Amino acid sequence: MLKFLFMMMFMTPLCFLKKSFWMVQNFLFFVSFLFIILNFYNNYWMNLSYFLGSDLISYGLILLSIWICALMLSSSESIYKLNNYSNFFLFIILFLLLMLYLTFSTTNLFLFYLFFESSLIPTLFLILGWGYQPERLQAGMYLLFYTLLASLPLLIAIFYLFNSMNSMNFIMLMNFSSYYSLFYLAMIFAFLVKMPMFLVHLWLPKAHVEAPVAGSMILAGILLKLGGYGLVRVFPFLSFSGLSFNYWWITISLVGGVLVSLVCLRQTDLKALIAYSSVAHMGIVLGGLLTLTYWGVSGAYTLMIAHGLCSSGLFCLANMSYERMGSRSLLINKGLLNFMPSLALWWFLLCSSNMAAPPTLNLLGEISLLNSLVSWSWVSMLALALLSFFSAAYTLYLYSYSQHGKLFSGMFSFSTGYTREYLILLLHWFPLNLLILKSDYCIFWL
């Protein structure tokens, strides 16, 4: 694991060379291919070094991080073309990738907390430095205070745990079991905010709408998964308290998912719609994860990977429309089938992934999660039915409103995408539909 860490660290000087933008991007793809070759991960920790190691969940999420970061650079060509501090931008993205890599591969709970929080700083810089509207300051503050406020109890709980166990290693902590409800709440709340759970989700749409395309991609692709990953790591020693209290969070997540889906149905902003749909998807992931069943955990992992690719691709598409139209409003971005006919296929493919149509990985994840939640309690069937129905409804609303209808009169008649853009979309969609052929890695790992 250390070799990849050094590889990424030694890429930082490249950021400050002239005309090195595409070189760094190519290197990131190279790193991701090297990482794919190393795929011998099982359900136990492998590649252990002093404080780094990786098991299957880490492997999938690290690979997703490197992949999304490489695609972020591809989709941020306008920053390079307009020379909008592109070297500093490269550095921020590499630093963010480094923090994410360390978060997912550390075996120490305190270091996990440290890197988990560190990933907030480059994200904040991305939103404040390269965001679009003046409201980005408010969005940055929301992001910062929601996340930091929930994280302080986690730090105190980690120190309490260290005091009890004299170890911070995940493997050593497996023997610890706590019946202490305040400890349970402190451990889990930071991850619920990061997921984000309904009621503490308001920072997410704000941050997404104000962030540049790279910020949106990393937020949707990786930063939401940090919460789910943290829960997977801490639940082995919280399972007793979890059996008593988890039903609260599952209820809030499922009811919240339905309510957020209704909010999606009346969005006029492309990015806000995709951001709220992320909240709905993460609601069902959280619900499945907290049932603590085999189906639930593997389904949550599968849907986290799938949603990372799918949501990131949709944000790329929204940005392509925004670059041509100068607006993200659905009132202006309509009739795109006439305006950019060749992108309509990609809109269709990624929207169908978003509503979990076969053969995407989303379908596999959602089936597992439905299984886990229905076996946990049959009452959840009502919320799940509404969630699935509205998920299809707002995705079709997004697709049909943006592609069909009369072309906005202020637009020229016709435009096409760049080869670079089609490549980005292919690299989002292809793994999403290919991974279902190797779904045993997602399901048979516990």
N, C-alpha and C positions, 0 to 999 in steps of 0.2 A: 504493500500500500504506500510505503514511503517513496518508492520510485516515481509514482504518479504525482505525489505531493511536490517532489523536487522538480519534476518536469514542468509543473504549472508555475512553481516559484521562479524558475529560470526563464519563463516566458515573459515575466514582467518587464525586463529591460527592452524587449522588442517593442513594447507599447510606445516607447518614446523615440523610436527611430522614425525618420520620415518615410512616408509611403509604405508602412508596414501593416496597414489595416487588414488586407486580405491574407497576408502571411500568417498573422495571428489566428485568423479564422480557419485557415487551412490546417494549422497546427492543432487547433481544437478538434477538428474532424479526425485528424491523425490519432490524437490521444484517445478519442472515443472508439476508434477501430481497434487500437491496441487493447483497450479495456474489454472490448467484446471478446477478443481472442483469449483473455484470461478467464473465460467463463467456466469455472469448475466449482461453482458455489453450491453448497448443500445447505441444510437447515441449521448447521452449527457454524461457529465462527471459524473463518479460514484466514490465511495470509496474515496471521497475527504478528505484529511487531511490538515495539515498546508500548505505545498507547493506541495504535491503530489496528483495525481488523475489519473483516467484512463478512456478513452472512447474506442470505439471499435478498432480504428486504433492502439492505444497504446497497447491494450490488445493483439492483434495478433502479434505485433512486439516484445513485451516483452517475450511472450511465445516462439516465434521463437528464441530470443536471448538465453534464458535459455537452450532450446533444443539443439541448435547448439553448445553452450559451453560444454554441457555434452558430445555430440558426438565428439567434438574436443579432449577432454581428452581420449576418447576411441581410437581415431585414432592415438594419439601420443604415443602409447605404446613404441616405440623405444626410446623415450626420457627417459622414466622410466627404460627401460631395460638396456640401456647403462649408466644410472645414469648421464645424461647430464644436471646437475643442475635442476633436476625434481621438487624440492621444490619451487625454484624461479619461474619456469615455471607455476606451479599451482597458485602461488600468482599472477603472471601477468594476467593469464586468469580470476581469480576471480575478480581482480581489474577492468579488462576490462568489465566484466559482470556487475559489480556494476555501472560503469559509463554509460553503455548502458541502464541499468534499470532506472537510474535517468534521463537520457536524454528523454526516452520515457514517463516517468510518471510525469515529472514536469509540473506544470501549469504556470510557470513563464518564460517569454521569455528570460530574462537575464541568469537565471540559465540553461535554455535549451542551450543557447550559450556556457556557461561555461562547461557543461558536454559533449556537442557536440565536443568541442575542446579537452577535457581531454581524450576522447577515442583514440585520436591520439597517445598519449605517450606510453601506453602499446603495441599498434600495432607496433610502431617503435621499441620497445624493442624486440618484437617477431621476427621481420624481421632481426634486427641487431644481436640478440643473437643466434637465432636458424636457421637462413637462411643457404643456401647451398654454394653459390659461393661468391668470393670476391666482385662481383658487387653489393652485397646487400647494401653496403654503399651508392652507387649511387642511388639505388632504394629507400632507406630510405630518402635520401635528396630530391629526386623528390616528394615523398609522403608528406614530411614535408612542403616544400616550396610552392608547388601547393596549399595545403590546407590552410596554414597559410596566404598566400598572399591574397587569396580570402576572408578570414574571417575577416580581419581588417575592411573593409568597412561595414561589417555586424554589428560589434560592434558599430561603429559610428552611423549607422542607428538606432540601438536599443536605444542608448542614446538620439538621436533626437526624437524618438517615445516616450520615457519616459518623455522628456521635454514637448511634446505636450499633452500627455494624463495623466501624473502623475500616471500611473499604468503600471505594466508589465504583468498583468494577461491576459492569452489568452482570457478569457471570456469577460473581460472589453474592450479588444482591438477591439472586433468585431465592435464597433461603429465608429472606426476610418477609414476614407477613404482618400487616398492620390492621388493627380494628379501629384505628383512631380516625374519626370522620374529618377532623380539621386537617390532618396530614393528607388524607385522600383528596380533599378539596384543593389544598395548596398545590399538590403535585399535578393535578389534572387541569386546573383552570387556565393556566398559561397556554396549554395545548388547545383547549376549547376555543380560546380567543383567536389563536393562530389558524384554526381549521377553515373558516370561522363558523362557530355555532350561531344559530339564529338568536337574536337579542344582543349579541356582541359582534354583529357582522357589519356594522355601519362603516367601519373604516375601509372595507374592501371595495365597494362600488366607487367610493370617493377616490381612493388611491388609483384604481384602474382607469377611471375616466380622465384623471389628470396626468397619468404617467405617459411617457413616450412609448412607442411600440415595444422596445426592448424591456422596459419596466413592466408593462402589462404581461409580456410573455413569461418573464421570470416569476412574477407574482402568481399568475395562474398555473404555470408549469411546475414550479418547485416550492415556492414559499408556503403555499397552502398545504403541501405534503409534509412539511416539517411538523405540523401539529399531529397528523396521523402517525408519523414515524415515532414521535415522542410518546404517544399513547401506547403504541405497540411495545416500546421499550419499558415503560413504567408499569404496565398492567400485570406482568408476572408477579410483582410483589404487592399489587393493590387488589388482587382478585377477590379477597374476602369482603373488603369494603365495597368493591364494585358490585358484588351480588346484592348488596343491600340498597345501594344508591343509584346504580346506573339507569334505572327506569326513568328517573327524572330527565336525564339528558337525552335519552332515546325519544321520550315523548316530545320534548322541546324541539329536537331535530326534525322529527317527522311532521309535526304540525307546522313548524317553521318552514320546512321545505315546501309544503303546500301553499302557505301564505306567500312565500317568496316567488313561487311559480306564478301566482296571481299578479304579483307586482310586475313580473317579467312581461305579462300580457299587455301592459299599458305603458311600456317604455317607448320613447321615441328616439333615444340615443343608442346607436349600434353597440358602442362599448359598454354602456350601462346594462343593456340587455344581456350581453354575454357574461358580464361580471355577476349579475344576479343569478344567472343560470348556474354559475360556478357555486354560488352559495347553496342552491338547491341540491346540486350533485354532492357537495361535501356534506350536506345534511344526511343524506342516505348512507354515505360512507361512514360517518360518525355513528349513526344508529346501528349499522351492522357491526362495526368494530366493538361497540360497547356491549353487544350481546355476549361477548367473550366466547363465541362458538367458533368451531373450526371453519365452517362456511363463512362466517362473518369476517374473520380476520383475513382469510385468503381473498375473499371478495373485495374487502376494503383495499387491500394491496393492489389487486388487479385494476380496480376502478381508479385508484390514485394514478397509476402509470398511464392508463388510457385517457383519463381526463387531462393529465398534463400535456399530452400530445394534441388532443382534440381542441381543447380550449385555447392553447397557444396558437394553433393554426387558424382558429376563428379570429383571434385578435390580429393576426397578420393580414387576414382578408379585410377586416374592418379598416386597418391602416392603409391598405392599398386603395380602397375607396376614398379614404380621407385625403390621401395625397393627390388624387385626381380631382376630387370634388371640393376640397377645402372645407368640408363639413361632415359631421358624423350623424346628422339628423336623418331619420328614416323618411322625413318629408322631402328631403332633397336626394337622398340615396335611394331612389326608386327607379324602376324600369332599367336596372343595370343590365338586364338581358340584352337590351338594344345597345347599351353604351359599351359594355365590356363582355361580349358574348363568350369569349374563351375562358373567362373566370367563372362563369355561371356553373360550369361542371364542378369546379372546386368548391364553390358555395354549397352545391348540392351534396357533394361527398362528405364535407366536414359537418354540415348540418345533420345529415343522416347519422353520422357517427355520434353527434351530440345527443340525438334522441335514441341512441342505443339500438340501431338497426343492425342485423347481421350483415357481414361477417366481422364486425368490429370487436375489439377487446372490451369496449364499454358494455356490450351485451353480456359477455361472460361475467364481468364484474357485477352487473346489476342482477343477473339471475342468482348468483351466489348470495348477494345481499338480500334479495327478496326471500330466498330460502331461509336464511338465518333469522330474519325478522319475523317471518310468519311462524317459524318453529318456536320462536321465543314467546310470541303471543299472537293469537289469531285476530285480536282486535286491531293490530297494526295493518291488517289487510286493507281497511278502508283508506287510511292515509296513503298507503303504498299505491293503491289503485288510482287515487286522485293525483298523486305525485307523478306516476307514469303517464297518465293521460295529459296532464298539463305540461309535462316535459315535451311531449310530442306537439302539443298545441303551440307553445311559445316558439319552438324551433321552426315549425311550419310558418308561423307568423313572421319570424325573422326572414326566412327564405322567400316567402311569397311577396312580402312587402318590399324587400330590397330588389328582387329580380323582376317582378312583374309590375304592371301599371304603366302609367304614361311617363315618359322621360321628362325630367325637370327641364323647363324651357331655357334656363340659363346655361345649359351644357352644350358643348359641341357634339357632333353626331356620333363619334366613334372613337374608341381608344383601345389599346391592347396592353397586355402586361409585358414585363421584361422576362427574359429567360430565367434570370435570377429568381424572380418571384414564383414562377412555376416550379422551379427546383425546390424552393423553401416549402411550398405547399406539398409537393410530392414527398419530401423528407419528413413532413408531419404525418401525412396520411398513410404512407406505405408501411412504416413500422406498426402503426395502429392496427392495420388489417393483416399484417404478416404474423404478428405475435400470437394471434389466436391459434395458429398452427403449432405453436410451441407452448400451449397453455398449461402443460403439466408443470412448468416452472412456476406458474402463478398459483396453481391450485394444490399440487401434491407436495407441499414443502414443510408442513408442520411436524 
